[in-house]
Amino acid sequence: MNWMTVPGMVTIMALGACQSTKISQAPVPYESTDRISPAGVADFKFRTYSKESGERKEVTGASCKMTGQGFQSQFTSPAEVTVPVFGPKTKPVTVRCTYKDQTKKIALKPYNKTEAKAKKSLTSLKSATNVTGAVIAAAKIGVAMRPRDKSRDEYEYRSGSLTFGGK
């Protein structure tokens, strides 16, 4: 078996990817394997690819299992997967997929969605070209950057993927 756990090997999918296979199934729910008390839930998309003859193509039908601390789910790629989130205590999840007798896995790390929104607001202020835009962006930054209870920040996972084929 060929195992891959390097976080840098995750391919972050662009939201507007033109050649992505449409996800036709409903979001896949998680199953608790232990007593957990999540702060909420989040969804992420997961896709699989094959790189044969040097060309990378999305493949459907890979059998995948996502595991986290106290929960898991099984799905067939491509899929949108629902996971519990625990605020700042949200831990990485592992996704393991099998396609054509090859198994790979990857760890997906959570990110702080609240901080990402604040940074995006800061970027929009820097790029504001008129006074009105600058005032609106400054107001957003004031709200986003004010002292906050970080234990209430929202966390989620970015979309991820695995590529099969090649050695």
N, C-alpha and C positions, 0 to 999 in steps of 0.2 A: 504494500500500500504506500501511496505517496501522500504524506501529511504536510500541510502548509498552515502555519500559524502566525506568519509574519503580518502584523497589522497593515503594513505598507502595501501588501499584495491585494488589499481590498480595492475594488474598482468602484469608485463613487459614481453613481449613475447621474447623468445630467437630466434635469427635469424635462427638458424638451427633446430628449433623444428620439430621433425620427424612426430608427429601425428596431425599436423595442417591441417585443411581442405584447399584445394587449393581455392584461391580467383579467381573465373572465370569471374566476372564482371569487367568492366573498372573502373578506379578510379571515385568515385562519386564527381561531382563538387559541389562547394558551391553556394548559392544564396544570393545575397546582400539583406539585409533588411533595409539598411540605406546607406548613401553616405560614402564610404570608399576609402582610397587610400593606398592599401597595397604596401609594398616594394617588394613583391614577393609571391610565393605560395610554400607550402610544402605538402607532403603526409604522412599519418600515417595509420597503419593497426589497425583495431578494430575487436575483436572476442568476442563471448559469450560462456559461459560454463554452464553446469547443474551439480549439485552435488546431485545425488540421490543415496541412498543406500551407502553413503560414498565414491562413486567413482566419480571423476570429469571428464566429457567428454565434448568435444566441441559440441555445437549445432548450427545448421544453421536455418535461418529464423526468428530470433528475429527482430522485428521492432524497429529501432533506429532513434533518432533525435539528431543531434549535433547542439548546438547553441553557438555563440560567439558574441563579441561586433560588431554588424552591419552585421552579416552573419549567415547562417544556412544551414543545409543539412539534407536530410532524406535518410536512407539506410537500407538495410537488411543485417544482419551479416552472415558470415564474410565479411568485406569490406575494401577497401583501400579508404580513404577519402582525398580529396584535400581541403586545408584550406588556407586562406590568412594569410600572416605573415607581421608584422609591425616593424621588427627590435627589438630594446630594448623595444618598446611599445607593443609587442605582449602579449596578455592577455590569461589567462586560458580559455578553452572551456569546456562546459558541454555536456556529452553524456548521453542520457536517453533511455533505451531500455525496451521493453515489451516482455515477453516470457511466455506462458501459464498463462495468467492473473496475472502475477507478474511483477511489474515495479521497476526498479532500476536506479540510476543515479550516475555518477562519474564526478569529475572535472579532466581534464588533464592539467597539467601545461607545458608551453613551456620551452625549455632549450636552452642555448646559444651554438650552434653547433660550432662556431668559437673557443670558450674557450675549448670545449670538445676535439677538434682536437689538440689544443696546449698541453693539459694535456696528451693526448695519445702519442704525440711526446716525452714529458718528460719521460713518462714511458718506451718508447722504448730505450731512452738513458740509463736509469738506468739498463735495461736488456741487453744492448749490450755487447757481450762477446769478440768481437775482435776490433782491432783498426779501421778498415775500417767501421764497423757498427757504432762505436762510433762517428766517424767523420761525417758520413751521418746523424745520429740522431742529433748531435750537430748543424749541418747546418739547419735542419728542425726546431729545437727549436729556433734558432736565428731568423728565419723568423716568426715563430708563436708567439714568446714572445716579439718581438720588440714593441715599443710604436705604438699604432694603434688608429684609429678613431673608438671607440666602437659603435658609432651610425650606423656603417656599418656592424656590426657583423650579422651573419646569425642565425636565430632562427627557431626551428621546434618543433614538438611534438613526443614523443616516442610512440610506439604502446601501446595500452591498451586493457583492457577487463573487463567484468562483469561476475560474477558467480551467477546463479540462483539456487534455491533449498535450502533446509535446513532452519532452522528458527533462 
